[in-house]
């Protein structure tokens, strides 16, 4: 069982694997010390794996899979981990944003056309994605990111998103009511941007920042999106997001606006 160096301790890929092991252990209803006994290691080693502080070998992942009755889920997660580590050798823009998002300490989002995927209802997501498998993937992504301890989330949403119909009137009403609900949760700060020009804001984007302040960004393009961990890109987006927040309505005024749009347009 090989331990990684200091850089790996902050690896989103290792944390994602560890979080999956923890999820499966808790679903089985056993404590770390019990799992450690089942796989013949110390409780501290199990803890290090779950925290993403060490990278285990395949044989240990296989033993974990058996002990947790995971039917191959741990092995699949381990294979994903290995592929992610290989990818980390490439240029910064190949960084895996969903994995960075899933282990982030804070997430900042600017949306221009639709509600961000982390905040979508299943019906709203279904109207956009159409494929049921893609909708299930999105719902699972939400659950993974939003499960406690969830990251702090700061979202700036353009006003037009509240008025742009996706699916039926019922779907829109349900979606906006869900946004209201989310806006009252601790750690979530939702603001609507009025119809104003913000020079730096040219496209929707998201920034996932880890506890050690390392970040990754996803920037929407006309054909999909690009991911970057380049410090210059992140610095530019940091400034852009600050400008957007400065122009946006307050959280309280945002709630009032959403309620008004529900009553006037989606009733």
N, C-alpha and C positions, 0 to 999 in steps of 0.2 A: 504494500500500500504506500504509494509514493506521495509525499507532500510537495506542494508547489512552493515557489518563492514568494516574496512579499507582494509582488505585483498581482499574483493570482488571488490574493486575499480580497481584492476589491473587484474581481472579475464578475461581471453580470452573468456570464455563462455558468460559472461555478455556483453562484447564488441561486440561479434558476434551477439547477439540478438539485441543490440542497433543499430548496423549497418544495420540490416535488417529492423528495424522500420524506420530509416532514409531513406533508399533506397525507401521504399514504399511511404513514405511521399513526397519525392522529385519527384517520378514518377507521383504522383497525382498533383504535382504543387502547394502545399500549404506550408506555413511557419509554424514554430513551434508554434507561438502564435495562429494561426488559428486551428491547431490540438488540442492545449490545450483547446480552447473554445469548440470544438466539444466533447471532452471527460471529460470536467468539472474539469480540474486541472490547475495548474499554468504552464506558459511557462518554468519556471526553472525545474519543475519536468519532463516535456517532454525532456528537454535538458539532464538531469541526466540519464534518461533511454537510450537515444541515445548514450551517452558517456560511458555507462556501469558502471555508478557510483551508480546505485540502481537497485534492483530486484523487479519488480512489481508482483502483485498477478494475478491469473488467470482471475478474473473478469475484471481487468484493461486491460489485454491483449485482452480479448474478446471485450471490448469497442473500443480498438485501431483497432482491425480487422474490425469492422463495420465501423468506421469512415474513415478508409483508403481503404474501399471497397476491402479488401485483400482476400476475399473468403477462409478464413481459414489459410492463410500463416503466419499471426502473431501468431495464436494459435499453429500451428505446430512448429514455431520457439521457442515459450515459452515452449512447451513440450520437445523439444530438449535441451533447457537450463536446465530444471529440471533434466533430465537424466544425463546431463554432470556434474551437481553439485553433484549428487549422486556418479558418477564415480570418482570424485575428492577425495573421501574418501579412495580409494584403493591405492595400491602401485604406486610409481612414474612412473613405466614403462607403466601404463595404461593411462597416460595423452593423450588426443586427439590431435594428431599432426596437422591435418587439421585446427582445430579451433585455435591452437596456431599460425599456419602459417597465417591465415586470419587476425590476429590482430597484427602481428609482426612489429617491428620497422626496423628490418633488417633480411635478410635471406641469409645464406651461404650454397652453394650446391657443392658437389663433385660427378661427374657422371663418371662411368667407361664404360658403355655399350650402353646407349641410351641418347638422349637429355632429359633433365629434363622435367617433365610434365607441368610445368609452362611456358616453352618455346616452346612446341610442336605446330606445325600447326595442323589443324583439320585432314588433310590427313595423316600426320605422325602418329598422335594419333590413327586414324582409322586403320592403318596397324598393330598397336600393339594390340589394344584393341578389334577390330572387332565388338563388340556389340555396336550398335548405341547409346543405352542409356548410356553406360559407356563413350562414346566419348562426349556426351552432358554434362555429369557430369564433365568431365575434362575441357571442354571449360568454363563451368560456374564457376568452381574453379579458372581458370585463370582470368576471368573477375572480380571475387570477390577480389582476391589478388592484381591484377595489377591496379585496379581503384584508382585514386588519392584520398587521399594521399597514394601513393604506398610505400612499404618498400624499403629500399636500398637493392640491390641484388648483391651478389658476387658469381660468378659461375666459378668453375674450371672443365673443360671438357677434358677428355682424347682424344688425337689425333685420336685414332682408331674410335671414335664415328663419326667423319666426313667422314670416309671411309666405315663404316659398312652400307650396304644397308638395308633400311627398306622401304618396298613398292617398287614402281617403281623409275626409274631414275628421272622422273619428280617430284615425292614426295620428293626425296632427295635434288634436286636443290632448290625447293620451301622452304624446311626446312632450308637449309644453308643460303639462301638469307634472310630468316626471322631472323636467328641468327645475321646476319650482321646488319639488321635494328634495332634489339633490342640493339645491342652493342653501338649504337649511342644515345640511350635514356638516359636522365639524371637519375642517381641513379642506373644504371645497369653496372656492371663491369664483362665482360666475358673474361676469359683467357683459352687458350688451354695448356694442359700439354703434352710435348713431351714424346716420349717413353723412360722414365727414371724410375728407381726404387726409390720409396719413402717408406722407411721402415715402417713408421707408418700407411700408407694408405693400409688397407686390404679390404675395401668394400666401396661402395658408401654410402653417408650419406647427411643429410640436418640438419641445425640448425636454428631454428626460435627464435629470441631474441626480447623480449618486450622492451618497452621504459624504464621500471624499471630495465632492465638488467637480468630479469628472462628469462630462456631459456628452450627449449625442443628440442630434437633431434630425427630424424628418421634414423635408420641404416638398410641398406638392408642386408638380409640374403638369404640363398639358397632357402628358402621356403616362402619368402615374406619380412618381416621386423619387427623390434621391435622399440618401442618408449620409450624414457627415459627422465626424468627430473632430474636424479641423478647428483649432482654437480661434482662427480669424472668423470663420463662419459663425461659431457660437457667440463670439463677442458682438458681431453685427446683429444677430438675432436677439441677443440680450437687450441691446439698445432699442431695437424695433419694438420688442414686447413692452418695454417701459413706456415708449411713446403711445402705444395702443392703450395701455392701462390709463394713461393720463387723459386721453380723449374719451374713454368709455364712461358709461353711467356707473354710479356706485352700485354696490351689491343690493342695497335696499331699493334704489330706484329701478334697478333691473328687474327685481321681483314684481314691482308695481306694473312695469311695462308688460311683462309676460302675462300677468293676470288680465290686463286690458286687452291684449291681442287675443287671448283665449275667448274672452267674452264677445269681442267685436267681430272676430273673423272665424273662429273655430267652434262656434256653438251651433 
